[in-house]
């Protein structure tokens, strides 16, 4: 089975390569903008292609790469630089359109897409929504808006091309140790005292009733992709592990104290610090965290037999340990280079959080 993975060197892509590389009869190709080192696991058993999916020539180039593939897995997504929304739209929305167009040109029978809980409209924090819940995104979050736009694009593709099997996985937050440095750069920035996290303690946990989110280990997400590839299912599948992560769960896990914080203060602090280039996360991520619904995973359990092997708390602890140890891999997105944006060395080189490309 020939599988082409677009965005194969990122968080979910790295885990998926680990999951598929030893599968009998599996022929893997990876499409990335910046090639990883190919001497280390899991990047060594892959046929690599360099392609920026946001460029005008991407549909033609991707069609050449996709030709003969049994399936394409589209994982590529850019969340930084947050101060350049035009670039994010170019990669996320226009790039996704290029992937779909190329898959159709090449006659690929199956397309598996990395959607997200972010595609859903604002929803409940005390109940679980199914895959039929409205997928219109959360207002004020560009990430959420882009995810919803791509899902609408896939709706049209399915309607116009019924022979194309489309699967959409909608995971919660995806954690693993190897992305410790990446998550620190992308979501915290150079002021994060990462080394202090090695003690497994976070003394103060901001508390708000809306801060209830779901997470899943990257290896469990990779298993969901592998099951989707090996089956004939189509449509959307929520992917998350328990328990729901909220301030009380975090306080217990990291021996911290909950401190109530009003929503307007959370949003204001994020917005101001982002505008001052102190950290890379714009206020849209706070809005998304407060508004994104909780997801039911009954469908993926029933139709694909998927069950998470790692709980959300353990996955979160693994991520925090990875942040403390500056864990990384030999791929550009997961790089441990100290001079990248989001790290102190990057600031010293004039590369401020949320600015500059590549990240």
C-alpha positions as CSV (number, residue, x, y, z in Angstrom):
1,X,0.0,0.0,0.0
2,X,1.5,3.3,-1.0
3,X,0.6,6.2,1.3
4,X,1.7,9.8,0.8
5,X,1.8,11.9,4.0
6,X,1.6,15.6,3.5
7,X,3.2,17.2,6.6
8,X,5.0,14.0,7.6
9,X,7.7,15.7,9.8
10,X,5.4,17.4,12.3
11,X,3.8,16.3,15.5
12,X,1.1,13.9,14.2
13,X,3.3,13.1,11.1
14,X,6.2,11.9,13.2
15,X,4.0,9.7,15.3
16,X,2.3,8.3,12.1
17,X,5.7,7.4,10.6
18,X,6.5,5.5,13.8
19,X,3.2,3.7,13.5
20,X,3.4,2.8,9.8
21,X,7.2,2.3,9.1
22,X,7.2,-1.4,10.1
23,X,3.8,-2.3,8.6
24,X,4.2,-5.1,6.0
25,X,3.8,-4.0,2.5
26,X,3.7,-0.3,3.4
27,X,5.4,2.1,1.0
28,X,5.7,5.6,2.6
29,X,6.3,9.0,0.9
30,X,6.5,12.3,2.8
31,X,5.8,15.7,1.5
32,X,7.2,18.6,3.5
33,X,8.4,22.1,2.9
34,X,11.8,21.6,4.6
35,X,13.3,18.1,4.4
36,X,14.2,16.4,7.7
37,X,17.4,14.5,8.4
38,X,16.9,11.0,7.0
39,X,19.4,9.1,9.1
40,X,17.3,8.8,12.2
41,X,14.1,7.0,13.1
42,X,11.3,7.5,12.0
43,X,12.4,9.6,9.1
44,X,14.7,7.0,7.6
45,X,12.2,4.7,5.9
46,X,10.4,7.4,3.8
47,X,10.7,8.7,0.2
48,X,10.9,12.4,0.8
49,X,9.6,15.3,-1.5
50,X,10.0,19.0,-0.9
51,X,6.9,21.0,-1.8
52,X,5.4,24.2,-0.4
53,X,1.7,23.4,-0.7
54,X,0.8,27.1,-0.6
55,X,2.5,28.0,-3.9
56,X,0.6,28.3,-7.2
57,X,2.5,25.4,-8.7
58,X,1.7,23.1,-5.8
59,X,-1.4,21.3,-7.4
60,X,0.7,20.2,-10.4
61,X,3.7,19.2,-8.3
62,X,1.6,17.3,-5.7
63,X,-0.3,15.5,-8.5
64,X,3.0,14.1,-9.7
65,X,3.9,12.9,-6.2
66,X,0.4,11.5,-5.6
67,X,0.2,9.5,-8.8
68,X,0.0,5.8,-8.0
69,X,-0.8,6.3,-4.3
70,X,-3.5,4.3,-2.6
71,X,-4.1,7.1,-0.1
72,X,-3.0,10.6,0.9
73,X,-2.9,11.7,4.5
74,X,-3.1,15.5,4.7
75,X,-1.5,16.7,8.0
76,X,0.2,19.9,6.9
77,X,-0.9,22.9,8.9
78,X,0.8,26.2,9.9
79,X,0.0,27.9,13.2
80,X,2.8,30.3,13.2
81,X,3.7,33.1,12.4
82,X,0.5,34.3,14.2
83,X,1.3,37.9,13.1
84,X,1.1,37.0,9.5
85,X,-2.5,35.8,8.9
86,X,-2.1,36.1,5.1
87,X,0.6,33.4,5.2
88,X,-1.4,31.2,7.5
89,X,-4.4,31.4,5.1
90,X,-2.1,30.7,2.2
91,X,-0.8,27.5,3.7
92,X,-3.8,26.2,5.6
93,X,-6.7,27.0,3.3
94,X,-5.1,27.4,-0.2
95,X,-2.6,24.7,0.5
96,X,-5.4,22.3,1.6
97,X,-7.2,23.1,-1.6
98,X,-4.1,22.3,-3.6
99,X,-3.8,18.9,-1.8
100,X,-7.5,18.1,-2.7
101,X,-7.1,19.2,-6.3
102,X,-3.9,17.2,-6.7
103,X,-5.5,14.0,-5.2
104,X,-8.4,14.3,-7.7
105,X,-6.0,14.9,-10.6
106,X,-3.9,11.9,-9.6
107,X,-6.9,9.7,-9.1
108,X,-6.1,8.9,-5.5
109,X,-9.0,6.8,-4.1
110,X,-8.7,7.8,-0.4
111,X,-7.9,11.1,1.3
112,X,-7.5,11.3,5.1
113,X,-7.5,14.8,6.5
114,X,-6.3,16.1,9.9
115,X,-9.3,18.2,11.0
116,X,-9.7,19.2,14.7
117,X,-12.1,20.0,17.5
118,X,-11.5,23.5,16.3
119,X,-13.8,23.0,13.3
120,X,-16.8,22.9,15.6
121,X,-19.1,25.8,16.5
122,X,-19.0,26.9,20.2
123,X,-20.5,24.0,22.3
124,X,-21.1,22.5,25.7
125,X,-18.4,21.9,28.4
126,X,-20.7,19.6,30.4
127,X,-21.8,17.3,27.6
128,X,-20.3,15.6,24.5
129,X,-21.1,16.4,20.9
130,X,-21.1,14.0,18.0
131,X,-19.6,14.4,14.6
132,X,-22.9,15.8,13.4
133,X,-22.4,19.0,15.5
134,X,-22.2,22.2,13.4
135,X,-18.7,22.7,12.0
136,X,-18.7,26.5,11.6
137,X,-15.8,27.2,13.9
138,X,-15.3,29.6,16.8
139,X,-15.6,33.3,16.0
140,X,-12.4,35.2,16.5
141,X,-10.0,32.2,16.1
142,X,-8.2,32.1,12.7
143,X,-7.2,28.5,13.4
144,X,-10.8,27.5,13.9
145,X,-12.0,29.5,11.0
146,X,-9.4,27.9,8.7
147,X,-10.4,24.4,9.9
148,X,-14.0,25.1,9.1
149,X,-13.2,26.5,5.7
150,X,-11.2,23.3,4.8
151,X,-14.1,21.1,6.0
152,X,-16.4,23.1,3.7
153,X,-14.0,22.5,0.8
154,X,-14.1,18.8,1.5
155,X,-17.9,18.8,1.6
156,X,-17.8,20.2,-2.0
157,X,-15.2,17.7,-3.1
158,X,-17.2,14.8,-1.8
159,X,-20.4,16.1,-3.4
160,X,-18.7,16.6,-6.8
161,X,-16.5,13.5,-6.7
162,X,-18.4,10.7,-4.9
163,X,-15.8,8.1,-5.8
164,X,-13.2,9.8,-3.6
165,X,-13.2,8.4,-0.1
166,X,-12.7,11.2,2.4
167,X,-12.0,10.6,6.1
168,X,-11.7,13.4,8.6
169,X,-10.1,12.9,12.0
170,X,-11.0,15.6,14.6
171,X,-8.7,15.2,17.5
172,X,-8.3,17.3,20.6
173,X,-4.9,18.6,21.7
174,X,-2.2,16.2,20.6
175,X,0.7,15.6,23.0
176,X,3.9,13.6,23.0
177,X,7.3,14.1,24.6
178,X,9.2,14.8,21.3
179,X,7.2,18.0,20.7
180,X,8.3,19.6,23.9
181,X,10.5,22.2,22.3
182,X,8.1,22.8,19.5
183,X,5.1,23.4,21.8
184,X,7.2,25.7,23.9
185,X,8.2,27.8,20.9
186,X,4.7,27.8,19.3
187,X,2.6,28.4,22.3
188,X,4.6,29.8,25.1
189,X,7.6,31.7,23.7
190,X,11.0,32.7,25.0
191,X,9.9,33.8,28.5
192,X,8.8,30.3,29.5
193,X,11.0,29.0,32.3
194,X,11.0,25.6,30.8
195,X,13.7,24.1,33.0
196,X,11.6,24.7,36.1
197,X,9.1,22.3,34.7
198,X,11.5,19.4,35.3
199,X,10.2,19.2,38.9
200,X,6.7,18.4,37.7
201,X,5.2,21.3,39.6
202,X,3.2,24.3,38.3
203,X,2.4,26.4,41.4
204,X,-0.4,28.4,39.9
205,X,-3.2,27.1,37.6
206,X,-5.5,29.7,36.1
207,X,-9.1,28.6,36.7
208,X,-12.2,29.4,34.6
209,X,-15.3,27.2,34.0
210,X,-14.7,27.3,30.3
211,X,-11.2,25.9,30.5
212,X,-12.2,22.3,29.9
213,X,-10.5,20.6,26.9
214,X,-9.7,17.2,25.6
215,X,-6.3,15.8,24.7
216,X,-4.9,12.6,23.2
217,X,-1.4,11.1,22.8
218,X,0.2,11.4,19.4
219,X,0.7,7.6,19.2
220,X,-3.0,7.1,19.7
221,X,-3.8,9.6,17.0
222,X,-1.4,7.7,14.7
223,X,-3.2,4.5,15.5
224,X,-6.5,6.2,14.5
225,X,-5.0,7.2,11.1
226,X,-3.6,3.7,10.6
227,X,-7.0,2.2,11.2
228,X,-8.7,4.6,8.9
229,X,-6.2,3.8,6.1
230,X,-6.8,0.0,6.6
231,X,-10.6,0.3,6.4
232,X,-13.2,1.5,4.0
233,X,-14.9,4.0,6.4
234,X,-15.6,7.5,5.4
235,X,-16.7,10.7,7.1
236,X,-15.6,12.3,10.4
237,X,-14.3,10.8,13.6
238,X,-13.7,12.5,16.9
239,X,-10.5,11.5,18.6
240,X,-9.8,12.1,22.3
241,X,-8.8,10.4,25.5
242,X,-10.1,10.8,29.0
243,X,-10.3,12.5,31.4
244,X,-11.3,15.9,30.3
245,X,-8.5,18.3,31.3
246,X,-9.6,21.2,33.4
247,X,-8.0,23.4,36.1
248,X,-8.8,20.9,38.9
249,X,-7.3,18.0,37.0
250,X,-4.2,20.1,36.2
251,X,-3.8,21.3,39.8
252,X,-3.8,17.8,41.1
253,X,-1.4,16.5,38.4
254,X,1.1,19.3,38.9
255,X,0.6,20.0,42.6
256,X,-0.6,23.5,41.9
257,X,-3.2,25.9,43.3
258,X,-6.2,27.0,41.3
259,X,-6.6,30.8,40.9
260,X,-9.9,32.0,39.4
261,X,-9.4,34.3,36.5
262,X,-12.3,36.0,34.6
263,X,-12.5,35.3,30.9
264,X,-12.0,39.0,30.0
265,X,-8.7,39.0,31.9
266,X,-7.5,35.8,30.1
267,X,-8.4,37.3,26.8
268,X,-6.9,40.7,27.6
269,X,-3.6,39.3,28.9
270,X,-3.2,37.1,25.9
271,X,-4.0,39.9,23.5
272,X,-1.7,42.5,25.1
273,X,1.3,40.1,25.5
274,X,0.8,39.0,21.9
275,X,0.7,42.5,20.6
276,X,3.9,43.3,22.5
277,X,5.6,40.3,20.9
278,X,6.2,38.7,24.4
279,X,4.6,35.4,23.4
280,X,3.3,33.9,20.1
281,X,-0.4,33.0,21.0
282,X,-3.0,35.5,19.8
283,X,-6.3,35.9,21.7
284,X,-8.1,33.6,19.2
285,X,-6.5,30.6,20.9
286,X,-8.0,31.7,24.3
287,X,-11.4,32.1,22.7
288,X,-11.1,28.6,21.1
289,X,-10.1,27.1,24.4
290,X,-13.1,28.6,26.2
291,X,-15.7,27.8,23.5
292,X,-14.7,24.5,21.8
293,X,-17.1,21.7,22.8
294,X,-16.3,18.4,24.3
295,X,-16.4,15.5,21.9
296,X,-18.0,12.1,22.0
297,X,-15.7,9.3,20.6
298,X,-18.4,6.7,20.3
299,X,-18.2,6.5,16.5
300,X,-14.5,5.8,16.2
301,X,-14.8,3.2,18.9
302,X,-17.7,1.4,17.2
303,X,-16.5,1.6,13.6
304,X,-12.7,1.4,13.9
305,X,-12.3,-0.3,17.3
306,X,-10.2,2.5,18.4
307,X,-9.4,3.0,22.1
308,X,-6.7,5.3,23.5
309,X,-3.8,3.4,25.2
310,X,-2.6,6.6,27.0
311,X,-4.8,8.8,29.2
312,X,-4.9,12.5,28.8
313,X,-3.2,13.3,32.1
314,X,-0.3,11.0,31.3
315,X,0.0,12.5,27.8
316,X,0.0,16.0,29.3
317,X,2.7,15.1,31.9
318,X,4.8,13.6,29.1
319,X,4.5,16.8,27.1
320,X,5.5,18.9,30.1
321,X,8.5,16.7,30.8
322,X,9.5,17.1,27.1
323,X,9.2,20.9,27.5
324,X,11.5,20.8,30.5
325,X,14.1,18.6,28.8
326,X,13.9,20.5,25.5
327,X,12.9,17.3,23.7
328,X,13.0,17.5,19.9
329,X,13.6,15.4,16.8
330,X,15.7,15.8,13.7
331,X,13.0,17.5,11.7
332,X,12.6,21.3,11.1
333,X,9.2,21.6,12.8
334,X,10.3,19.8,15.9
335,X,13.9,21.2,15.9
336,X,15.7,22.0,19.1
337,X,17.8,24.8,17.5
338,X,18.2,27.6,20.1
339,X,18.0,30.5,17.6
340,X,14.5,29.8,16.3
341,X,11.6,32.2,16.9
342,X,10.0,31.4,20.2
343,X,13.3,30.8,21.9
344,X,15.7,33.3,23.6
345,X,18.3,32.8,20.9
346,X,15.8,33.8,18.3
347,X,15.0,37.0,20.2
348,X,18.7,37.9,20.3
349,X,18.7,37.5,16.5
350,X,15.6,39.8,16.1
351,X,13.2,36.9,15.5
352,X,10.3,37.8,17.8
353,X,7.6,35.4,18.9
354,X,4.8,35.1,16.4
355,X,6.9,36.6,13.6
356,X,9.1,35.3,10.9
357,X,9.0,32.2,8.7
358,X,9.9,29.4,8.7
359,X,9.0,28.6,12.3
